[in-house]
Amino acid sequence: MRDPVYLDYNATTPLDGRVLEAMLPYLKEHFGNPSSATHAYGWSAEAAVEAAREELAAAIGASPEEIFFTSGATEADNWALFGTLGPGDRLVTSPTEHEAILESALALARRGVEVVLLPVDRHGVVSPDALREALGEGAALVSIMLANNETGTVNPVRELAEVAHEHMVPFHTDAAQALGKLPLDVGVLGVDMMSLSAHKCCGPKGVGALYIRRRPRRVHPAPLLYGGGQERGLRSGTLNVPGIAGFGRAATLAAESLPGEAERMRDLRDLLWRELSGRVPDMLLNGDPERRLPNTLNVSFSGVAASDLLAELTAVAASSGSACASSDPGPSHVLLAMGLGEERARSSIRLSLGRFTTREDVLRAAEDIVRAVGTLRTLSG
Ligand SMILES: Cc1ncc(COP(=O)(O)O)c(C=O)c1O
């Protein structure tokens, strides 16, 4: 039997072979600790980390000193929030954020931080006006994601950051889903902090970064991890050298392949939509039809529970939303926040494509989804 078509790129991506090549030397002969300043093993590891820092910085329009490597976007999100907020502070964020933000906000609320969740429209977009209104009462930090992992909806981050700055409030964005799918330039976006993750763009798992703007420097997040003082004293712990080397390469490849790759993914995603909508009645798109990641298609099949559909599919690997929460059978918090009813939220699946998805994959996946929805509707009808 053939492997199912992988349409869960927003959960994680396969490692690009070129990324693996960049990592291998640091898993083998160049195994040194980049903090070892007294010998060549340490120097070559350090050189790899600094080269990757330059690559990542170039991919997002930052300077290398603004990049701090972490264990992933979860850590970067936690750091951005816990490092800047304390009792009595006000955090303004949105209800469609990833759990890495929402659960951090919840934990901070228990420590006396006031958390304000902005409303989103029915496509999941946060409006600059809603932010302006919330900032009338001031805040210590605004955190709004760039692109949603479940629906692909893209927020107007540049405008939102401008509103925050009009009120002298620093702005953080979780851009874990954006690298390799959207043009990503911190100068254009104007954000003060940005979370990134390597495994969302054909890099390795367990490595990410927090970008912290230097000029003007509006935030000085305190460390989350204390110890040997790596990452200029702000993030202690021996660096994941092979992971970081892979992240640098993955970021360069992602940046180089845009915009052609975004267009290719959008064409395939739209082909999938046409194949399905032409053959399956009562299918609805979730998320913004226009302001959306080019690889993401979140759809509801009315009367069909997503959990049943995912189990019925034999040729497609997909999910009903965030991978972190997919053992939880509850409806997506993102879709509920968009005002979609519980029934619709429970009948939604996320199909996310990527670098290695082909036209043949899309046609094979569409065939299986059409069959599975038909089978389930016949059974329940
Ligand atoms: C929007 C968003 N933020 C944060 C994360 C967490 O990233 P990581 O797996 O690198 O911790 C993910 C992915 O799971 C994500 O999609």
PDBQT file of the ligand as one rigid body, heavy atoms in Angstrom, charges set to zero:
ROOT
HETATM    1  C1  LIG A 401       1.430  29.504  15.203  1.00  0.00    +0.000 C 
HETATM    2  C2  LIG A 401       2.300  28.558  15.961  1.00  0.00    +0.000 A 
HETATM    3  N1  LIG A 401       2.948  28.978  17.057  1.00  0.00    +0.000 NA
HETATM    4  C3  LIG A 401       3.741  28.172  17.769  1.00  0.00    +0.000 A 
HETATM    5  C4  LIG A 401       3.937  26.864  17.400  1.00  0.00    +0.000 A 
HETATM    6  C5  LIG A 401       4.844  26.002  18.231  1.00  0.00    +0.000 C 
HETATM    7  O1  LIG A 401       6.051  25.835  17.563  1.00  0.00    +0.000 OA
HETATM    8  P1  LIG A 401       7.134  24.759  18.053  1.00  0.00    +0.000 P 
HETATM    9  O2  LIG A 401       6.605  23.430  17.620  1.00  0.00    +0.000 OA
HETATM   10  O3  LIG A 401       8.381  25.165  17.344  1.00  0.00    +0.000 OA
HETATM   11  O4  LIG A 401       7.254  24.875  19.518  1.00  0.00    +0.000 OA
HETATM   12  C6  LIG A 401       3.276  26.371  16.268  1.00  0.00    +0.000 A 
HETATM   13  C7  LIG A 401       3.392  24.974  15.830  1.00  0.00    +0.000 C 
HETATM   14  O5  LIG A 401       3.073  24.037  16.482  1.00  0.00    +0.000 OA
HETATM   15  C8  LIG A 401       2.437  27.238  15.536  1.00  0.00    +0.000 A 
HETATM   16  O6  LIG A 401       1.775  26.822  14.460  1.00  0.00    +0.000 OA
ENDROOT
TORSDOF 0
